[in-house]
Protein backbone atom coordinates (compact mmCIF):
# COMPACT_ATOMS: atom_id res chain seq x y z
CA UNK A 1 0.00 0.00 0.00
CA UNK A 2 1.31 3.43 -0.95
CA UNK A 3 2.21 5.98 1.73
CA UNK A 4 1.47 9.02 -0.47
CA UNK A 5 -1.07 11.54 0.84
CA UNK A 6 -4.38 11.62 -0.98
CA UNK A 7 -7.73 9.97 -1.63
CA UNK A 8 -7.43 6.26 -2.40
CA UNK A 9 -9.04 5.49 -5.76
CA UNK A 10 -10.60 2.26 -7.03
CA UNK A 11 -7.46 0.16 -7.57
CA UNK A 12 -6.11 1.01 -4.12
CA UNK A 13 -9.50 0.40 -2.48
CA UNK A 14 -9.52 -3.06 -4.07
CA UNK A 15 -6.09 -3.59 -2.55
CA UNK A 16 -7.43 -2.58 0.87
CA UNK A 17 -10.22 -5.14 0.52
CA UNK A 18 -7.75 -7.82 -0.60
CA UNK A 19 -5.51 -7.06 2.39
CA UNK A 20 -8.40 -7.41 4.85
CA UNK A 21 -8.72 -3.72 5.77
CA UNK A 22 -12.37 -3.95 4.68
CA UNK A 23 -14.23 -7.05 5.79
CA UNK A 24 -17.79 -8.06 5.11
CA UNK A 25 -20.53 -10.50 6.04
CA UNK A 26 -21.00 -11.07 2.29
CA UNK A 27 -18.35 -10.85 -0.46
CA UNK A 28 -17.73 -7.33 -1.73
CA UNK A 29 -19.51 -6.88 -5.07
CA UNK A 30 -18.02 -5.24 -8.15
CA UNK A 31 -20.87 -2.67 -8.17
CA UNK A 32 -19.69 -1.30 -4.82
CA UNK A 33 -16.44 0.08 -6.20
CA UNK A 34 -16.76 3.71 -7.27
CA UNK A 35 -13.92 5.83 -8.71
CA UNK A 36 -12.89 7.16 -5.28
CA UNK A 37 -15.11 5.40 -2.75
CA UNK A 38 -16.72 2.12 -1.75
CA UNK A 39 -20.48 1.73 -1.37
CA UNK A 40 -21.46 0.30 2.02
CA UNK A 41 -24.44 -2.08 2.31
CA UNK A 42 -27.24 -2.42 4.84
CA UNK A 43 -27.27 -5.55 6.97
CA UNK A 44 -30.33 -7.65 7.77
CA UNK A 45 -31.62 -5.85 10.88
CA UNK A 46 -32.65 -2.27 11.62
CA UNK A 47 -33.19 -1.01 15.15
CA UNK A 48 -35.81 1.62 15.92
CA UNK A 49 -34.24 3.84 18.57
CA UNK A 50 -35.50 6.73 20.68
CA UNK A 51 -32.98 9.30 19.50
CA UNK A 52 -29.87 9.97 17.50
CA UNK A 53 -26.54 9.67 19.31
CA UNK A 54 -22.78 9.47 19.12
CA UNK A 55 -21.24 6.89 21.46
CA UNK A 56 -18.49 9.08 22.90
CA UNK A 57 -15.90 6.78 24.44
CA UNK A 58 -18.22 3.75 24.55
CA UNK A 59 -19.09 0.96 22.10
CA UNK A 60 -22.07 1.66 19.86
CA UNK A 61 -23.87 -1.48 21.05
CA UNK A 62 -23.77 -0.28 24.68
CA UNK A 63 -25.64 2.90 23.75
CA UNK A 64 -27.94 0.97 21.42
CA UNK A 65 -29.08 -1.18 24.34
CA UNK A 66 -30.11 1.99 26.20
CA UNK A 67 -32.06 3.50 23.28
CA UNK A 68 -33.53 0.41 21.62
CA UNK A 69 -37.29 0.31 21.07
CA UNK A 70 -37.61 -2.70 18.75
CA UNK A 71 -35.77 -4.52 15.93
CA UNK A 72 -36.97 -4.76 12.32
CA UNK A 73 -36.15 -7.65 9.99
CA UNK A 74 -35.31 -5.89 6.73
CA UNK A 75 -35.79 -9.11 4.76
CA UNK A 76 -39.42 -9.30 5.83
CA UNK A 77 -40.51 -5.72 6.40
CA UNK A 78 -37.99 -3.03 5.58
CA UNK A 79 -40.32 -0.05 6.03
CA UNK A 80 -38.74 2.94 7.75
CA UNK A 81 -41.25 5.57 8.85
CA UNK A 82 -40.81 9.27 8.18
CA UNK A 83 -39.14 11.28 10.98
CA UNK A 84 -38.19 8.21 13.02
CA UNK A 85 -34.62 7.26 13.94
CA UNK A 86 -33.15 3.88 12.98
CA UNK A 87 -29.75 2.27 13.38
CA UNK A 88 -28.60 -0.41 10.93
CA UNK A 89 -25.38 -2.42 11.30
CA UNK A 90 -23.65 -2.42 7.92
CA UNK A 91 -22.35 -5.56 6.22
CA UNK A 92 -18.88 -4.03 6.04
CA UNK A 93 -16.48 -3.60 8.96
CA UNK A 94 -12.99 -2.11 9.06
CA UNK A 95 -9.46 -3.07 10.10
CA UNK A 96 -7.75 0.05 8.82
CA UNK A 97 -3.98 0.47 8.55
CA UNK A 98 -2.66 3.10 10.97
CA UNK A 99 -2.23 5.72 8.22
CA UNK A 100 -5.67 5.29 6.58
CA UNK A 101 -8.81 7.13 7.72
CA UNK A 102 -12.34 7.06 6.31
CA UNK A 103 -14.91 9.74 5.62
CA UNK A 104 -18.49 8.70 4.87
CA UNK A 105 -21.25 10.52 2.99
CA UNK A 106 -24.72 9.69 1.67
CA UNK A 107 -25.03 8.61 -1.94
CA UNK A 108 -26.72 11.08 -4.28
CA UNK A 109 -30.00 9.16 -4.37
CA UNK A 110 -30.13 9.08 -0.57
CA UNK A 111 -29.77 12.84 -0.31
CA UNK A 112 -32.33 13.56 -3.01
CA UNK A 113 -34.88 11.51 -1.08
CA UNK A 114 -34.22 13.67 2.01
CA UNK A 115 -32.87 10.78 4.05
CA UNK A 116 -30.50 11.86 6.80
CA UNK A 117 -27.89 9.09 7.00
CA UNK A 118 -24.72 9.12 9.08
CA UNK A 119 -22.08 6.50 9.85
CA UNK A 120 -21.39 5.81 13.54
CA UNK A 121 -18.37 3.96 14.92
CA UNK A 122 -17.26 2.80 18.36
CA UNK A 123 -15.62 5.30 20.74
CA UNK A 124 -16.20 8.30 18.49
CA UNK A 125 -17.70 11.74 19.16
CA UNK A 126 -18.26 12.46 15.45
CA UNK A 127 -20.53 11.21 12.69
CA UNK A 128 -19.07 10.10 9.34
CA UNK A 129 -15.39 10.48 10.31
CA UNK A 130 -13.56 7.23 11.07
CA UNK A 131 -10.17 7.62 12.72
CA UNK A 132 -6.97 6.17 11.19
CA UNK A 133 -6.33 2.58 12.19
CA UNK A 134 -9.92 1.92 13.34
CA UNK A 135 -10.81 -1.73 13.90
CA UNK A 136 -14.50 -2.35 14.34
CA UNK A 137 -18.05 -2.39 13.05
CA UNK A 138 -19.86 0.29 11.07
CA UNK A 139 -23.41 1.40 11.84
CA UNK A 140 -25.68 3.64 9.80
CA UNK A 141 -28.15 6.02 11.40
CA UNK A 142 -31.13 6.57 9.08
CA UNK A 143 -33.81 9.25 9.49
CA UNK A 144 -36.21 9.52 6.52
CA UNK A 145 -37.31 13.16 6.60
CA UNK A 146 -39.82 13.61 3.75
CA UNK A 147 -40.95 10.12 2.73
CA UNK A 148 -41.56 6.78 4.39
CA UNK A 149 -39.22 4.38 2.58
CA UNK A 150 -38.74 0.68 2.03
CA UNK A 151 -35.18 -0.63 2.19
CA UNK A 152 -33.68 -4.10 2.07
CA UNK A 153 -30.43 -5.89 2.99
CA UNK A 154 -27.60 -5.17 0.57
CA UNK A 155 -28.93 -1.73 -0.39
CA UNK A 156 -26.27 0.98 -0.48
CA UNK A 157 -27.26 4.33 1.04
CA UNK A 158 -23.79 5.60 1.94
CA UNK A 159 -20.27 5.47 0.61
CA UNK A 160 -16.86 5.29 2.25
CA UNK A 161 -13.93 7.40 1.07
CA UNK A 162 -10.46 6.25 2.19
CA UNK A 163 -7.75 8.87 2.67
CA UNK A 164 -4.18 9.24 3.82
CA UNK A 165 -2.60 12.37 5.24
CA UNK A 166 -3.53 15.96 4.40
CA UNK A 167 -4.96 15.82 0.89
CA UNK A 168 -7.25 18.88 0.77
CA UNK A 169 -6.27 21.72 -1.57
CA UNK A 170 -5.81 25.10 0.05
CA UNK A 171 -7.01 28.17 -1.83
CA UNK A 172 -3.63 28.82 -3.47
CA UNK A 173 -3.46 25.25 -4.80
CA UNK A 174 -7.09 25.46 -5.94
CA UNK A 175 -6.38 28.69 -7.84
CA UNK A 176 -3.42 27.03 -9.53
CA UNK A 177 -5.60 24.09 -10.55
CA UNK A 178 -8.33 26.41 -11.85
CA UNK A 179 -5.78 28.44 -13.81
CA UNK A 180 -4.50 25.26 -15.48
CA UNK A 181 -7.98 23.94 -16.30
CA UNK A 182 -11.22 25.83 -15.47
CA UNK A 183 -13.46 23.95 -13.05
CA UNK A 184 -16.69 25.90 -13.66
CA UNK A 185 -18.62 26.28 -16.92
CA UNK A 186 -21.70 28.33 -17.79
CA UNK A 187 -24.94 27.33 -19.50
CA UNK A 188 -23.42 28.08 -22.92
CA UNK A 189 -20.74 25.46 -22.19
CA UNK A 190 -18.07 28.14 -21.92
CA UNK A 191 -15.47 28.12 -19.13
CA UNK A 192 -16.01 30.69 -16.39
CA UNK A 193 -12.89 32.81 -16.12
CA UNK A 194 -10.67 32.82 -13.07
CA UNK A 195 -11.66 36.44 -12.47
CA UNK A 196 -15.36 35.51 -12.22
CA UNK A 197 -14.81 32.45 -10.04
CA UNK A 198 -14.85 32.89 -6.27
CA UNK A 199 -12.45 30.88 -4.13
CA UNK A 200 -12.85 31.25 -0.36
CA UNK A 201 -11.84 28.14 1.56
CA UNK A 202 -13.11 26.19 -1.45
CA UNK A 203 -14.78 26.93 -4.78
CA UNK A 204 -18.05 28.81 -4.26
CA UNK A 205 -21.14 27.93 -6.28
CA UNK A 206 -24.41 29.81 -6.62
CA UNK A 207 -28.06 28.86 -7.03
CA UNK A 208 -30.05 29.08 -10.29
CA UNK A 209 -33.52 30.56 -9.77
CA UNK A 210 -34.20 31.39 -13.44
CA UNK A 211 -34.67 27.84 -14.69
CA UNK A 212 -33.83 28.67 -18.29
CA UNK A 213 -32.27 25.22 -18.71
CA UNK A 214 -35.33 23.48 -17.19
CA UNK A 215 -38.36 25.00 -18.97
CA UNK A 216 -38.84 27.55 -16.21
CA UNK A 217 -38.82 25.01 -13.38
CA UNK A 218 -36.34 26.18 -10.75
CA UNK A 219 -36.81 23.36 -8.28
CA UNK A 220 -39.01 20.78 -6.60
CA UNK A 221 -40.58 20.74 -3.13
CA UNK A 222 -41.37 17.47 -1.37
CA UNK A 223 -45.07 16.93 -0.67
CA UNK A 224 -46.04 16.50 2.96
CA UNK A 225 -48.09 13.29 2.76
CA UNK A 226 -46.99 10.81 0.13
CA UNK A 227 -46.92 7.06 -0.30
CA UNK A 228 -43.99 4.77 0.51
CA UNK A 229 -40.93 5.00 -1.75
CA UNK A 230 -39.45 1.55 -2.39
CA UNK A 231 -35.78 2.21 -3.07
CA UNK A 232 -35.44 -0.93 -5.19
CA UNK A 233 -37.85 0.42 -7.83
CA UNK A 234 -36.16 2.40 -10.62
CA UNK A 235 -38.00 4.92 -12.85
CA UNK A 236 -41.19 3.65 -11.24
CA UNK A 237 -43.01 6.49 -9.45
CA UNK A 238 -44.82 9.47 -10.94
CA UNK A 239 -43.02 12.56 -9.70
CA UNK A 240 -46.29 14.49 -9.30
CA UNK A 241 -47.36 12.12 -6.51
CA UNK A 242 -44.37 13.11 -4.38
CA UNK A 243 -43.07 16.47 -5.61
CA UNK A 244 -44.42 19.93 -6.40
CA UNK A 245 -42.56 21.74 -9.20
CA UNK A 246 -41.46 25.28 -8.35
CA UNK A 247 -41.60 27.75 -11.23
CA UNK A 248 -39.57 30.88 -11.79
CA UNK A 249 -40.70 33.77 -9.60
CA UNK A 250 -41.23 37.34 -10.74
CA UNK A 251 -38.15 38.63 -8.90
CA UNK A 252 -36.03 35.51 -9.46
CA UNK A 253 -36.10 34.71 -5.77
CA UNK A 254 -37.58 31.99 -3.57
CA UNK A 255 -38.73 31.92 0.05
CA UNK A 256 -37.80 28.69 1.79
CA UNK A 257 -40.40 27.83 4.40
CA UNK A 258 -39.22 26.19 7.64
CA UNK A 259 -38.66 22.43 7.48
CA UNK A 260 -39.69 22.09 3.85
CA UNK A 261 -37.34 20.15 1.62
CA UNK A 262 -36.34 21.52 -1.78
CA UNK A 263 -34.26 20.33 -4.69
CA UNK A 264 -32.62 23.25 -6.49
CA UNK A 265 -29.89 23.52 -9.11
CA UNK A 266 -26.53 25.23 -9.26
CA UNK A 267 -26.05 28.11 -11.68
CA UNK A 268 -22.63 26.81 -12.69
CA UNK A 269 -21.59 23.46 -14.10
CA UNK A 270 -18.68 21.79 -12.35
CA UNK A 271 -15.80 19.55 -13.42
CA UNK A 272 -13.74 17.14 -11.35
CA UNK A 273 -10.52 16.18 -13.19
CA UNK A 274 -9.28 12.58 -12.83
CA UNK A 275 -6.45 13.52 -10.47
CA UNK A 276 -8.87 15.02 -7.92
CA UNK A 277 -11.98 14.32 -5.89
CA UNK A 278 -14.30 16.87 -4.29
CA UNK A 279 -16.85 17.26 -1.53
CA UNK A 280 -19.73 19.72 -1.28
CA UNK A 281 -19.59 21.62 1.99
CA UNK A 282 -21.80 24.10 3.81
CA UNK A 283 -21.01 27.59 2.53
CA UNK A 284 -21.09 29.64 5.73
CA UNK A 285 -23.17 29.13 8.84
CA UNK A 286 -23.58 32.92 8.99
CA UNK A 287 -24.97 33.09 5.46
CA UNK A 288 -28.45 31.82 6.27
CA UNK A 289 -30.59 29.44 8.28
CA UNK A 290 -30.56 26.57 5.82
CA UNK A 291 -28.67 23.39 5.13
CA UNK A 292 -27.43 22.61 1.64
CA UNK A 293 -26.52 19.20 0.33
CA UNK A 294 -26.66 15.94 2.23
CA UNK A 295 -24.74 14.08 -0.48
CA UNK A 296 -21.29 15.56 -0.49
CA UNK A 297 -18.93 13.40 -2.58
CA UNK A 298 -18.11 14.20 -6.19
CA UNK A 299 -16.04 11.54 -7.92
CA UNK A 300 -13.14 11.97 -10.35
CA UNK A 301 -14.58 12.47 -13.82
CA UNK A 302 -17.86 14.07 -12.68
CA UNK A 303 -18.70 16.68 -15.31
CA UNK A 304 -15.45 15.78 -17.05
CA UNK A 305 -15.66 12.34 -18.63
CA UNK A 306 -12.57 11.87 -20.78
CA UNK A 307 -12.15 15.64 -20.96
CA UNK A 308 -15.06 16.02 -23.39
CA UNK A 309 -17.83 17.09 -20.98
CA UNK A 310 -18.05 20.85 -20.27
CA UNK A 311 -19.23 20.44 -16.69
CA UNK A 312 -22.37 19.09 -15.01
CA UNK A 313 -24.86 20.95 -12.85
CA UNK A 314 -25.02 20.12 -9.15
CA UNK A 315 -28.42 19.36 -7.66
CA UNK A 316 -28.72 21.05 -4.27
CA UNK A 317 -30.68 19.46 -1.44
CA UNK A 318 -31.96 22.31 0.70
CA UNK A 319 -33.86 22.54 3.98
CA UNK A 320 -34.59 25.78 5.83
CA UNK A 321 -34.71 25.79 9.63
CA UNK A 322 -36.79 27.76 12.15
CA UNK A 323 -37.59 30.84 10.04
CA UNK A 324 -38.61 31.54 6.43
CA UNK A 325 -35.52 32.41 4.41
CA UNK A 326 -35.36 34.27 1.08
CA UNK A 327 -32.76 33.29 -1.49
CA UNK A 328 -32.02 35.14 -4.73
CA UNK A 329 -30.79 34.06 -8.14
CA UNK A 330 -27.00 33.87 -8.22
CA UNK A 331 -26.64 33.90 -4.42
CA UNK A 332 -23.60 31.93 -3.17
CA UNK A 333 -25.06 28.72 -1.84
CA UNK A 334 -22.39 26.10 -1.27
CA UNK A 335 -18.74 25.38 -1.90
CA UNK A 336 -16.65 22.55 -3.27
CA UNK A 337 -13.48 21.47 -1.53
CA UNK A 338 -11.08 19.64 -3.81
CA UNK A 339 -8.64 16.95 -2.69
CA UNK A 340 -5.75 15.20 -4.41
CA UNK A 341 -6.10 11.57 -5.34
CA UNK A 342 -3.15 9.27 -4.71
CA UNK A 343 -3.58 8.24 -8.36
CA UNK A 344 -6.26 8.71 -11.03
CA UNK A 345 -8.92 5.98 -10.88
CA UNK A 346 -8.98 3.15 -13.37
CA UNK A 347 -12.64 3.96 -14.10
CA UNK A 348 -13.90 7.54 -14.12
CA UNK A 349 -17.38 8.59 -13.04
CA UNK A 350 -19.80 7.76 -15.84
CA UNK A 351 -17.47 5.37 -17.68
CA UNK A 352 -18.38 1.70 -17.48
CA UNK A 353 -20.09 2.00 -14.09
CA UNK A 354 -23.64 2.85 -13.12
CA UNK A 355 -23.47 6.64 -12.77
CA UNK A 356 -26.98 8.06 -12.72
CA UNK A 357 -26.28 11.78 -12.76
CA UNK A 358 -23.32 12.43 -15.09
CA UNK A 359 -25.02 14.96 -17.39
CA UNK A 360 -27.94 15.92 -15.17
CA UNK A 361 -29.77 19.18 -14.99
CA UNK A 362 -32.40 19.38 -12.25
CA UNK A 363 -32.88 15.64 -11.70
CA UNK A 364 -34.97 13.81 -9.14
CA UNK A 365 -33.65 10.56 -7.69
CA UNK A 366 -33.63 7.48 -9.91
CA UNK A 367 -36.84 6.06 -8.35
CA UNK A 368 -38.93 8.63 -10.26
CA UNK A 369 -39.92 8.63 -13.91
CA UNK A 370 -38.01 11.22 -15.90
CA UNK A 371 -39.63 13.64 -18.30
Residue, then its C-alpha position, 0 to 999 in steps of 0.5 A: x500500500x502506498x504511503x502518499x497523501x491523498x484519496x485512495x481510488x478504485x485500484x487502491x481500495x480493491x487492494x485494501x479489501x484484498x488485504x483485509x482492511x475492509x471485511x464483510x458478512x458477504x463478499x464485496x460486489x463489483x458494483x460497490x467500487x466507485x472511482x474514489x469510494x466504496x459503497x457500504x451495504x445495509x445488513x439484515x436488521x434495523x433497530x428503531x431507537x428513541x434518539x440519534x446519538x454518538x457513542x463518545x468513548x463507549x461501544x455503539x452497542x452499549x448505547x444501542x441497548x439503552x435507546x432500543x425500542x424494537x428490531x426490524x427484519x429488513x428481509x421481511x418488512x424493511x419499512x422505515x417511517x418518516x421522521x423516526x430514527x433507525x440504526x442499521x449495522x452495515x455488512x462491512x467492517x474495518x481493520x484500517x492500517x494506521x495511516x488510513x482514515x475514512x470519511x463517509x457521505x450519503x449517496x446522491x440518491x439518498x440525499x435527493x430523497x431527504x434521508x439523513x444518514x450518518x455513519x457511527x463507529x465505536x468510541x467516536x464523538x463524530x458522525x461520518x469520520x472514522x479515525x486512522x487505524x480503526x478496527x470495528x463495526x460500522x453502523x448507519x443512522x437513518x432518518x427519513x425526513x420527507x418520505x416513508x421508505x422501504x429498504x432491504x439488505x444489501x442496499x447501499x445508502x452511503x459510501x466510504x472514502x479512504x484517505x491518507x494524510x492531508x490531501x485537501x487543496x488550500x485556496x492557493x493550490x485550488x487557484x493554480x488548478x483552476x488556472x491550469x484547467x477551469x473547473x466551472x462552466x456556464x450554460x453556454x458550455x463556456x469556461x467561467x474565467x478565473x476572475x469571475x470564479x470565487x475561491x474562499x476556503x473552497x470553490x463557491x457555487x451559486x443557485x439558479x432561480x431562473x430555470x432557463x435550462x429546465x423550462x422555467x422550473x427552478x426546483x421541486x418541493x417534497x409533498x407532505x403526505x406521500x406514499x412509501x418510496x421503495x428504493x429498489x424500484x427504478x423509474x417507477x413512481x410518478x413525480x407528481x405524486x411526491x413532488x411539487x414543481x417550483x416555477x420561476x418567480x417574478x423577482x427571481x427569488x424563492x422563500x424557503x419555508x421552515x422544514x420544507x425540503x427543496x431540490x434546487x440547481x446550481x447556476x454553474x456546471x462543475x468539473x472534477x478532473x481525474x487527479x482530484x476528488x471533491x466534496x460539497x460543503x456548507x457555505x457559511x453558517x452565517x450566510x443563512x438558516x438553511x442546510x445545503x446538500x446531504x450528499x457531499x462526494x463528487x467523484x473523479x470524472x464528474x462533469x469531465x468524462x474523458x475531458x469532453x464534458x463541459x461540466x455538469x450541474x449540481x443538484x442542491x438538497x436544501x432545507x430551511x430551519x426555524x424561520x422563512x428564508x429568502x434566497x435570490x438568483x445567483x446567491x452563493x449557496x455552497x462550496x466545493x473542496x477539492x482533494x488530491x487523489x493518490x492516483x487517477x482511478x482506473x474507471x472515471x465517473x460515468x465510464x463503465x459503471x452505473x453513474x446516474x447523474x453524469x449529465x444531469x440538470x435538475x434531476x430527481x432521484x432514480x426512483x422517479x420517472x423522468x420527463 
